[in-house]
């Protein structure tokens, strides 16, 4: 059995992602680079711009 086939992993990952977004937002960090209309995407690497408190996509 692979990890992806284990449904509990997907549930745990979704919970982790939501908690992460909530924590970053609570700290005043703009997460619009990875979170939009209730959807979270970690397909691209992001870095924190400390001056603007924003996550930005790293090219």
Secondary structure, DSSP 4 states (H G I P E B T S, - for coil): --TTT-HHHHHHHHHHHHHHHHHHHHTT-B-TTTEETTEE--SS-EEEETTTTEEEE--
